[in-house]
Amino acid sequence: MKLSSKVHLYSSVLMAVLLLVMNLSIYFVFSRMTLDSQLKQADAEANRIAQGLIAAAGAIPTADLLRGYVPVDGLLRVIGPDQNGPAPVISSSQLVLAELELSYAPDKRAEIISYAGGTYSAVSLPVIWPDGAVMNVQVVRSLQATMDNLQVLRIVLIVVSAAVLLPVIASTRVLARVIMQPISALTRTMREIRSSGRFRRIELDPKSKDELVEMGAAFNDMITLLERNYEKQEQFVSNASHELKTPITIIESYASLLKRRGLDRPELFHESVEAIHSEAVRMKELTEQLLLLARNRDEWQVKMEDVDLVELCEASAGAFRSAYHREVQVRSDQGAVYGWTDRQRLRQLLFIFLDNARKYSEEAVTVDIQTAGGQASIRITDRGIGIPKEELPYVFDRFYRVDEARSRKGGAGLGLSLAKDIAEAIEAELELDSLPGVGTTAVIRLKLAE
């Protein structure tokens, strides 16, 4: 069964049950109140008849008194403890009550009884007769008119329930369609995505704030994430196939050359091994950068904290000096400078700019830590070949290389693109300034720790 049919069925059944319970409650309360009211009237009438009978007893024959006070639709009887007394008087419309037996009761009684297919109110009232005897005045009245009214009420409630239930069933069908509309839109969109291979989003009503709109927004967010991951996957495959083709071809060529002539020419052997090793290292670095760029930023596990920038730069420069035997000077205009950042990602960012400075310059590299305007800045300066001014807007593009001289240094054009992604992840700003033949300065700006 479809969800819309379930909503329609359950809503209709629920409304039918509610109507049934409500109407039964109305009927039960109304009938109880009506019968109680009739019983009170019967009790009051029995008291009035008893007072009249006692007042006229002795002066008027008892049989005549009973005929004068008998209800128009009931029975009147006076009975003693020994079940003896004058004959009961019955109205002409209730002759069926002739066989009704009511026993003497020492206390007052008022009740609803059923007899011969009818409903009656029966009141038994003990009184002291003028001769001192204790007698029961028993009054029985038909409640047929009241029961007819209750029958009419039952019919009215049934008709009204049926009249209300029909539009309720129709409205629940409309309600089911309204509820299912966003879900149907989701289903159609997913089918279109599967058939066309293109990511699509459903249109949402910006004014609505209900859960269905929230579900649609969550679906659109999921599609955005899937589209981004799909693009990253396609980009990774394209970039990897493009960038790995050259080193693989070089390794294959030198391996074939070694296989043919390596044993006969030792100098060729050393050249080939060196080239293969160099290309293998380059492939390793390139693969690591490609894998990191292919990952979603949500998976980077960025941990923002207060970081001593001077201490971090000193540690990074020390590691760089040990690895490449290059001079790196770290300078600060004050003691400790704390920035709000991720320690590991900032360290990775420093290594990217330090590695670029190492590749494209031979002189010492300087790292200056400064504070200004509520920000901390790290400036990495080299005295290398520099970058033309017209090329600066493109250096952060993936696989962009300025010229052949920089390409020969072994770069794949991924370092600055990766630096841009890292900077966005740790809420840092990047700035690059360079002059050909003078050098390059990379600036990393961070928020100061509170």
ZAMARGU-4260 file (C-alpha; in steps of 0.2 Angstrom, whole numbers, plus 5000, padded with zeros to 4 digits):
<rodrens>
0) 5000/5000/5000 | 5006/5017/4995 | 5010/5030/5009 | 4997/5042/5002 | 4984/5027/5004
5) 4990/5024/5021 | 4988/5042/5026 | 4971/5042/5018 | 4965/5026/5026 | 4972/5030/5044
10) 4965/5048/5044 | 4948/5042/5038 | 4948/5028/5051 | 4954/5039/5065 | 4941/5053/5061
15) 4927/5039/5060 | 4932/5033/5077 | 4933/5050/5084 | 4915/5054/5077 | 4909/5037/5084
20) 4916/5040/5102 | 4910/5058/5102 | 4892/5054/5096 | 4891/5039/5109 | 4897/5051/5122
25) 4884/5064/5117 | 4870/5051/5117 | 4875/5043/5133 | 4876/5060/5143 | 4860/5067/5135
30) 4850/5051/5138 | 4857/5049/5156 | 4852/5068/5159 | 4835/5066/5151 | 4830/5050/5161
35) 4837/5057/5177 | 4826/5072/5174 | 4811/5061/5170 | 4814/5051/5186 | 4815/5068/5197
40) 4798/5073/5189 | 4790/5056/5193 | 4797/5058/5211 | 4789/5075/5213 | 4773/5069/5205
45) 4772/5055/5217 | 4775/5066/5232 | 4761/5078/5226 | 4749/5063/5223 | 4753/5056/5240
50) 4749/5072/5249 | 4733/5074/5240 | 4728/5056/5244 | 4732/5058/5263 | 4723/5075/5263
55) 4707/5067/5256 | 4707/5050/5263 | 4691/5046/5273 | 4681/5059/5265 | 4682/5052/5248
60) 4682/5033/5244 | 4700/5027/5240 | 4695/5020/5223 | 4688/5037/5218 | 4704/5046/5224
65) 4715/5034/5214 | 4705/5038/5198 | 4707/5056/5201 | 4726/5056/5203 | 4731/5042/5191
70) 4743/5048/5178 | 4736/5049/5160 | 4749/5037/5154 | 4753/5026/5169 | 4747/5017/5185
75) 4743/5022/5203 | 4742/5010/5217 | 4741/5010/5236 | 4748/4994/5245 | 4751/4989/5263
80) 4765/4978/5271 | 4754/4963/5268 | 4753/4967/5250 | 4734/4971/5252 | 4726/4987/5247
85) 4713/4994/5235 | 4714/4989/5217 | 4727/4998/5206 | 4720/5011/5194 | 4728/5011/5176
90) 4725/5024/5162 | 4717/5017/5147 | 4733/5019/5136 | 4743/5008/5148 | 4732/4993/5151
95) 4747/4982/5149 | 4752/4987/5166 | 4738/4977/5174 | 4750/4962/5176 | 4764/4972/5183
100) 4769/4967/5201 | 4777/4980/5213 | 4781/4974/5230 | 4779/4984/5246 | 4795/4993/5251
105) 4798/5001/5268 | 4809/5014/5261 | 4808/5027/5246 | 4812/5020/5229 | 4813/5028/5212
110) 4819/5019/5197 | 4818/5016/5178 | 4811/4999/5173 | 4807/4990/5157 | 4791/4980/5155
115) 4782/4973/5141 | 4793/4981/5128 | 4791/4998/5136 | 4801/5009/5148 | 4793/5017/5163
120) 4798/5027/5178 | 4792/5018/5195 | 4792/5028/5211 | 4787/5019/5228 | 4784/5031/5242
125) 4780/5026/5260 | 4767/5036/5269 | 4757/5036/5285 | 4738/5034/5281 | 4725/5043/5292
130) 4721/5027/5301 | 4740/5026/5307 | 4744/5012/5295 | 4760/5013/5284 | 4756/5012/5266
135) 4766/5013/5249 | 4760/5025/5236 | 4767/5018/5220 | 4766/5028/5204 | 4772/5021/5187
140) 4773/5032/5172 | 4777/5028/5154 | 4793/5036/5146 | 4788/5032/5128 | 4789/5050/5123
145) 4806/5052/5130 | 4812/5036/5122 | 4805/5042/5106 | 4815/5058/5107 | 4831/5048/5111
150) 4827/5037/5096 | 4826/5053/5085 | 4843/5059/5093 | 4851/5042/5088 | 4845/5044/5070
155) 4851/5063/5070 | 4868/5058/5076 | 4870/5044/5063 | 4864/5055/5049 | 4876/5069/5055
160) 4890/5057/5057 | 4888/5051/5039 | 4886/5068/5032 | 4902/5074/5041 | 4912/5058/5037
165) 4910/5060/5018 | 4919/5077/5017 | 4931/5071/5030 | 4936/5056/5019 | 4938/5068/5004
170) 4948/5080/5014 | 4960/5067/5020 | 4963/5062/5002 | 4968/5080/4998 | 4978/5080/5014
175) 4987/5065/5009 | 4991/5072/4992 | 4998/5088/5000 | 5009/5079/5012 | 5015/5067/4998
180) 5019/5081/4986 | 5036/5085/4992 | 5040/5067/4994 | 5034/5064/4976 | 5045/5078/4970
185) 5060/5070/4979 | 5056/5053/4970 | 5054/5061/4953 | 5070/5071/4956 | 5080/5056/4961
190) 5073/5046/4946 | 5078/5061/4934 | 5095/5061/4942 | 5097/5042/4939 | 5091/5043/4921
195) 5100/5059/4916 | 5116/5057/4926 | 5114/5076/4931 | 5112/5082/4948 | 5096/5092/4951
200) 5087/5100/4966 | 5069/5102/4971 | 5061/5119/4972 | 5056/5124/4989 | 5044/5137/4995
205) 5055/5150/5005 | 5040/5156/5015 | 5035/5139/5022 | 5044/5132/5038 | 5037/5115/5040
210) 5045/5098/5042 | 5042/5094/5023 | 5052/5110/5018 | 5066/5105/5030 | 5066/5088/5022
215) 5068/5096/5005 | 5082/5107/5011 | 5091/5092/5018 | 5089/5083/5001 | 5096/5098/4992
220) 5110/5099/5004 | 5114/5081/5001 | 5113/5083/4982 | 5125/5098/4984 | 5137/5087/4994
225) 5136/5072/4981 | 5138/5084/4967 | 5154/5091/4975 | 5161/5074/4979 | 5157/5068/4961
230) 5166/5084/4954 | 5181/5080/4965 | 5181/5062/4960 | 5180/5067/4941 | 5193/5081/4944
235) 5204/5068/4954 | 5203/5056/4940 | 5207/5069/4926 | 5221/5077/4936 | 5229/5060/4941
240) 5228/5054/4923 | 5235/5070/4916 | 5249/5073/4929 | 5255/5055/4932 | 5256/5051/4913
245) 5273/5060/4911 | 5282/5053/4926 | 5276/5035/4922 | 5281/5037/4904 | 5299/5043/4910
250) 5300/5029/4922 | 5295/5016/4909 | 5307/5023/4896 | 5322/5023/4908 | 5317/5005/4914
255) 5317/4999/4895 | 5333/5008/4892 | 5341/4999/4908 | 5334/4983/4902 | 5342/4985/4885
260) 5359/4993/4889 | 5360/4995/4907 | 5373/4981/4910 | 5384/4987/4896 | 5385/5005/4900
265) 5387/5009/4919 | 5385/5028/4916 | 5368/5025/4908 | 5364/5014/4923 | 5367/5028/4936
270) 5358/5041/4925 | 5343/5030/4923 | 5342/5025/4942 | 5343/5043/4947 | 5330/5048/4935
275) 5318/5034/4940 | 5321/5039/4959 | 5318/5057/4955 | 5302/5053/4946 | 5296/5041/4959
280) 5298/5054/4973 | 5289/5067/4962 | 5275/5054/4959 | 5273/5051/4978 | 5272/5070/4982
285) 5260/5072/4968 | 5249/5058/4973 | 5248/5064/4991 | 5243/5081/4985 | 5230/5074/4974
290) 5222/5063/4987 | 5222/5078/4999 | 5213/5089/4987 | 5201/5075/4982 | 5195/5074/5000
295) 5180/5084/5006 | 5185/5098/5018 | 5173/5091/5031 | 5185/5076/5032 | 5200/5087/5036
300) 5195/5087/5055 | 5200/5105/5057 | 5203/5109/5076 | 5204/5127/5079 | 5214/5132/5095
305) 5226/5146/5102 | 5243/5143/5093 | 5259/5151/5097 | 5264/5157/5080 | 5282/5161/5084
310) 5285/5144/5091 | 5276/5135/5077 | 5286/5145/5064 | 5303/5141/5073 | 5298/5122/5074
315) 5294/5122/5055 | 5309/5132/5050 | 5320/5120/5061 | 5313/5105/5052 | 5315/5113/5035
320) 5334/5117/5039 | 5337/5099/5044 | 5328/5092/5029 | 5335/5103/5015 | 5350/5111/5023
325) 5344/5129/5019 | 5345/5144/5030 | 5328/5150/5036 | 5327/5165/5048 | 5312/5168/5059
330) 5309/5185/5066 | 5295/5193/5077 | 5292/5211/5082 | 5287/5204/5099 | 5288/5189/5110
335) 5274/5176/5108 | 5260/5179/5096 | 5245/5168/5098 | 5233/5165/5083 | 5217/5156/5082
340) 5220/5142/5069 | 5223/5124/5067 | 5241/5119/5071 | 5243/5105/5059 | 5235/5113/5044
345) 5245/5129/5047 | 5261/5119/5048 | 5256/5111/5032 | 5253/5129/5024 | 5270/5135/5030
350) 5279/5120/5022 | 5270/5123/5006 | 5277/5141/5005 | 5294/5136/5012 | 5296/5122/4999
355) 5291/5135/4985 | 5305/5147/4992 | 5317/5133/4992 | 5314/5128/4975 | 5314/5145/4967
360) 5328/5153/4976 | 5346/5150/4982 | 5347/5163/4996 | 5341/5163/5014 | 5322/5163/5017
365) 5315/5174/5030 | 5299/5172/5040 | 5292/5187/5049 | 5278/5186/5062 | 5269/5203/5065
370) 5252/5209/5072 | 5242/5224/5066 | 5223/5228/5066 | 5218/5213/5076 | 5226/5201/5065
375) 5242/5191/5065 | 5252/5189/5049 | 5266/5177/5044 | 5277/5183/5029 | 5288/5171/5020
380) 5300/5180/5009 | 5313/5173/4997 | 5325/5181/4985 | 5322/5170/4970 | 5316/5171/4952
385) 5299/5179/4956 | 5283/5179/4947 | 5277/5191/4933 | 5263/5203/4940 | 5251/5197/4926
390) 5253/5179/4932 | 5249/5182/4950 | 5230/5181/4948 | 5232/5163/4941 | 5245/5155/4953
395) 5232/5148/4964 | 5223/5138/4950 | 5226/5120/4950 | 5240/5114/4939 | 5244/5131/4934
400) 5263/5134/4931 | 5270/5151/4927 | 5284/5146/4915 | 5296/5132/4910 | 5309/5138/4922
405) 5298/5135/4937 | 5291/5119/4929 | 5309/5112/4928 | 5310/5114/4947 | 5298/5099/4949
410) 5282/5107/4954 | 5265/5100/4948 | 5255/5116/4950 | 5246/5109/4965 | 5255/5117/4980
415) 5247/5134/4979 | 5230/5127/4975 | 5231/5116/4990 | 5237/5131/5001 | 5221/5140/4995
420) 5210/5126/5001 | 5219/5124/5018 | 5218/5143/5021 | 5199/5143/5018 | 5198/5128/5030
425) 5207/5137/5044 | 5199/5154/5041 | 5215/5162/5035 | 5219/5175/5021 | 5232/5173/5008
430) 5242/5186/4999 | 5256/5184/4986 | 5267/5198/4980 | 5281/5195/4968 | 5293/5203/4956
435) 5304/5194/4943 | 5322/5193/4948 | 5318/5201/4965 | 5309/5187/4974 | 5292/5183/4981
440) 5283/5186/4998 | 5268/5175/5004 | 5258/5182/5018 | 5246/5172/5029 | 5234/5182/5039
445) 5225/5175/5054 | 5214/5180/5068 | 5222/5184/5085 | 5218/5173/5099 | 5206/5180/5112
</rodrens>
